[in-house]
Amino acid sequence: MDENAFLFAKNLHKTYRKNAISTPVLRGVDMEIAEGEFLSIVGASGSGKSTLMHLLGSLDKPDSGEIYFRNRRIDNLSADKRDYLRNQEFGFIFQFYHLLPELTALQNVMIPLMIRNSVFSWMTGGTSSKQRAIALMERVGLGHRLHHLPSELSGGEMQRTAIARALIGNPSLIFADEPTGNLDEETGKEIVDLLRELNERDKVTIIMVTHNLEIARGTHRIMKLVAGHVEIPLDEQPFGVLPEVFPVVRPKIFNELPDEPKYQAGSL
Amino acid sequence: MYKLLLCWKYLRTRYLAMVCIVSVMLGVATLIVVNSVMGGFSTKLKERLHGLLSDVVLEAYDYDGFTNAPAKMEQIRNDPFLSKEVEAMTPTLEIFAMLQFTFREVPFTRPIRIIGIEPEGRKAVGGFAEHLVNPANQIKPTFEMDENARERYLIKRATRGIDFPGPREAPNLNEPPPPDPPPSKPHDSLGVILGYAIAHYRDRNAPADLPNKDVRTLEPGDEVIITTVSGAKMSPVFDRFVVTDYFKSEMSEYDSNYVFMPMAHLQKLRTMEDRVTSIQIKLRDFNNAPKVVQRLKQLFANAPLEVQTWEQKQGAVLAAIRVERSILNILLFLIIAVAGFGILAIFSMIVVEKTRDIGILKALGASNGGILTIFIGYGLLLGLVGAGLGTLVGLEITIHINDIEKFIASITGQDIFPRDVYYFDKIPTDISPMGVFLVNLGSVGIAVLFSILPALRASMLHPVRALRYE
């Protein structure tokens, strides 16, 4: 285990207790990710992958084990330090988008900055936050949907808004929990391609949880969880998956290259 | 900043919150109207009481009175502190009595309180001349009859029976009493001023639009017999008097009891020499009354006198009003407490509804304190809007209350504010800015208080569980 890795965790345990029944979910998980990597965590339902991500993103505390981010321990921080982490260093994308229904898409994107700034600093901070939000919305292809409410957006548009929201605070690390789980195949691929582009062009480190192996194969590394344990060792991952997958889906978003033959499932 | 934005959005989009706003509004409006009307009654009552009673009164302990009133008044005038404060003084002699008269061949008897006064002096102290019905008496009060009264008196006197014997000379104890009572000497009856309600009654069967529904039982010029007790032996003494004018203060306690007569005559009737039962004092500045009372107590420490301000004399009435008002305020504040429970219920619902959103905010880095602030801020906002609207509505109703009363009376046919019972021709209101402020403060406070519990629950939600909430 590389102790200088960007984010790593040692021997994580987590058990859920309801009345007298305890359900152990993670039974000693180690993991690490390097800066700029795009990691997938896969596993069957109930294998603990979402729980692992919640722990890594400091949304929850492990029962035992340690988590280190940039060589500093983060699992035992106080509440306000963990709030700071989630606001400034981490970005989150969820399966069900989780946008605030009363706010427009643009306002949703700006929420992390609004959390960061008090009323005074917001009012006197000028329009830089808003401009950044607009730029990000255009980046994800939603420049024409700024003032729509989430109820007026399609699933794919909502997820793109969520991605813009995750990016606005300039995070070091993005956690994506089943980002394509609620989308159809085509839209799902668009979303994953967007994530990959962000990872490559803008060097955003991404950890993605998914149960879709196909999508997982488009990432740098796959980590599989089975019943709370890591299955495939981390250094035995296929790395050469990427180039064949890229050209297939890209043109649909960016209209650069002509149509190429569709990627066939199972041809690998 | 996100807290402000979300509070604002929740206010604009949640119609259920309107219920909270309306209930706070109703409570605040009701409190303001009731307090203003009760305040108006209280102020008017105090004004009237103060108008009738003198600022400070030196009173004898019993009906026997005290002697040497002029000397005492001189003492007061010579005192350096008091001479600056005192504007006018007059002695009075008060005693209970019975009044008898005949109206439409039927004899009537009334218990009354006679007040012997010196008219000019009594006018100077205030609360007397301005309530006399005869306009001439308001300027220069007197017990003289005017022409019509005199004519009426002379006619009636010619046809009536025996004269009463005049007031007897004080008995000389060194001589044997005379064998027979002295022969009666015809004498002119002296004038008295009757309380308005003694000489009038309201005809309840009169048509509603008749402006003056009062029936007169005694005209100026009519005679009455007044019986009272003498000072020395408490034996009954009586004499005939003629009505010259009425005293109309619009307070039933005085109008149905007071009868004014010349003090010198009353002293002779009661064989009291120069004794009086009180000295009425008017001050230049009423606010110094307590100090004046203190000084007077020092000055007359050994005399059989009691010194009081008018408030102390009427303590019971004013205290009763105060107590009534406090109780009513407490009860009405319960209305707002009920509104608070409404807020508690509705906020709990909103927190449950927003569980997922709270989870999102926490995932994005919002602190527990921040979530708490959103909901408490929401309660504060609802309280402010409700209290503000309630204040507007309450003030509008208070200002236009007489029109509203007329409107309701015309619709329902009921007389809501019977003029003869209350002696006012308009519902009196007295809006107290401090009172309005306190009502607003209290209701906003209750709104915030009742939003604390749901806000705490929201702030302590676990982000992962909240996000998973269906």
Interface residues (C-beta under 8 A of the other chain):
Chain A: H54 G57 L59 D60 A79 D80 D83 Y84 L85 R86 N87 Q88 F92 F94 H98 L99 L100 P101 E102 L103 Q107 I111 P112 M114 I115 R116 N117 S118 V119 S121 W122 R165
Chain B: M1 Y2 L4 L5 L6 K9 Y10 T13 R356 D357 G359 I360 L361 K362 A363 L364 G365 A366 S367 N368 G370 H462 P463 V464 L467
